Amino acid sequence: MNPRLTGTTVGLALGITIAASLASATGAYLYSLRHSDTLIDTARRDALAQSELIRSALEHAMLEDDHALIAGMLTTFGHEPSVLNVVLLDRAGKVQATARPLAADDSLRPGSPTCQACHQYPAAQRTTSRVIDVAGTRILRTVLPIRNRAECRECHDPRHAINGVLISDIDTSPIHAAAARDLQWMVAVTALITLLLVAAIGLLVRLIVLRRLQRFETAARQIAQGDLTRRVSESGSDTIAWLAREFNVMADSVSSLVGQVQNERERLEVIINSIEDGIVVLDRQRRVVAANNAFLARTGASRNELLGCSCHRDGSAPCSVSDCPAVACLDASSTQTRICERKRADGTVAWEEVQASPVSRLPDGNVHVVEVWRDISERRAAEARMAESHKLASLGLLASGFSHELNTPLGTVLACVEGIGRETADDTATPDWAYVRETALTAREQVLRCRGITQQFLRMSRGAPSTPQLVDVQDAVATAMRLVAPTARERGVRLAQRGTTTLRLRVKADESELQHALINLMLNAVQASPPDGVVDVEIQSGPAVRVAITDAGGGIAQEHLAHIFEPFFSMRPGGTGLGLFMSINAVRRWGGDITVRSGLGAGSTFSITLPVVDDTAAAIPA
């Protein structure tokens, strides 16, 4: 296992180093103080012994009353290497003899600072020697009294106990220098010992603790990466071995819980994916957290592409509603429902209901939204059919009564018109009678047309199917154009037929219904065209006959094209919205259809397409 410089290793090494250094430094400091005191005590004992020797020699010389001997002895003792000076004072503090001349500021009177170092204490607390500062130099001063013994009383007053004082000053600089040298050596040796101790402790900690703890780290990392069978060796009976056993117990529990969570997650995914409605979970930033297969199929993206992406990826939203249900749900913290329109891959339109519900605030403080997308196209179509049925039921009741009431006067008018036609059948030589006959025939056609319309309303109201018959398309178009021509002339619009053919195109349909559809489309084109406009009527042959009626109007907006054939929808003031609805239903009953192509400012083209009856087509002159 390769060593790694981790925070624990660095902290442990620094802690051991600092602790060992502090302990060593404290020990060295205390030892240096003790060693310095020991050297001073040794010097004090030596100085005291030397002063006793000098005092004994001086007392002997004083008894001999040999002043030269006294001065010589002081000079001899004062020139020792460590002795700064030896001074003899009488009992009044006056200098009687000295080894070296005294400096001008070296006062030995009791009131001087150097003397107060001892005289500031009571006599019982004074010592024979003390370290004092004299002219910036630390010296060891030893003071010994010269007592007034019996043999001295011949010359000195016997009432006095002390005849004088012997002062010996010793330089302590060599002592402090030696102590400093010893301290340096001790610091160096202590530092070396500290480094060796730290290295030894670090090696022991690494071998006994860190290397074993790294096994925990390796095992935890591998468990986090998915290896749930990874465990730590439990050999030993120390604390780390106990920790390894507890770690393995925890790993077993975690592995069991992870297995349970995975099983529950798989069950939940199976349940969610079995739902036909699209389900997606969004976070507060509307990023996809989870989605089922139905939602993925709806978006056409894979799970990896969708997860983590915003629902407005690539700048386009998956729904067409301007009021986003997820945003409204997050703002209101309540369930929101919206209806949106979506185009399928095959171009058809699907209607979907979006229900966004907030998820309770999670432990990490985040809020999620669950959106359920349900295709309601069939339901919407069923609702539309139901509404249409209700409208048609009402219309059927009105049409039944209206047609019944209208048929009686129409029958009377038809009888009168036919009578006029019969009466004028033999008087066609006169132009006036010819005009009357032509007018009567036109009136008869219109009455028959009205009667056919009322019959159609009656059939619609009763649900009775119309009778199929072979209808000549060219004749039906010509009849419709002739009936619409008066209205076109009144509005200043011209009807023009294009696309003549030598074939008689016949279809299987109800003639009145087909004429009614053609008339409705032509009237709409005439009403949409401006004055001096042209309405083109084109017949195209093929497997299916196509009659295209093109106007020169302003066109139809795209949002209205999807509703143009719905009942009661009209863009013309006063329109009922039933003409196109009845026309397309009639055409579709015979296997055809009505389509529209339009654009704003480009006019509109309505086309009726019906299958041609092949066995009735013949090459005859048009």
Salt bridges, closest charged atoms under 4 A:
ASP41 OD1 - ARG44 NH1 2.75
GLU52 OE1 - ARG55 NH2 2.39
GLU59 OE1 - ARG149 NH2 3.09
ASP65 OD1 - HIS67 NE2 3.11
ASP133 OD1 - ARG138 NH1 3.45
GLU151 OE2 - ARG149 NE 3.22
ASP157 OD2 - ARG159 NH2 2.74
ASP157 OD2 - HIS160 NE2 3.99
ASP169 OD1 - ARG141 NE 2.75
ASP182 OD2 - HIS35 NE2 2.45
GLU217 OE1 - ARG4 NH2 2.59
GLU217 OE2 - ARG221 NH2 2.89
ASP238 OD2 - ARG212 NH1 2.51
ASP252 OD1 - ARG231 NH2 2.56
GLU264 OE2 - ARG267 NH1 3.65
GLU269 OE2 - ARG265 NE 3.37
ASP277 OD2 - ARG374 NE 2.81
ASP283 OD2 - ARG287 NE 3.20
ASP323 OD2 - ARG338 NH2 2.67
GLU352 OE1 - ARG298 NE 2.88
GLU352 OE2 - ARG342 NH2 3.09
GLU353 OE2 - ARG379 NH2 3.63
ASP375 OD2 - ARG344 NH2 3.16
GLU383 OE2 - ARG379 NE 3.76
GLU418 OE2 - ARG444 NE 3.28
GLU445 OE1 - ARG482 NH2 3.25
ASP472 OD1 - ARG504 NH1 3.73
ASP475 OD1 - ARG504 NH1 3.86
GLU513 OE2 - ARG459 NH2 3.70
GLU513 OE2 - ARG589 NH2 2.86
ASP536 OD2 - ARG498 NE 3.96
GLU538 OE1 - ARG498 NH2 3.48
GLU566 OE2 - HIS563 ND1 3.02
ASP593 OD1 - ARG588 NE 3.08
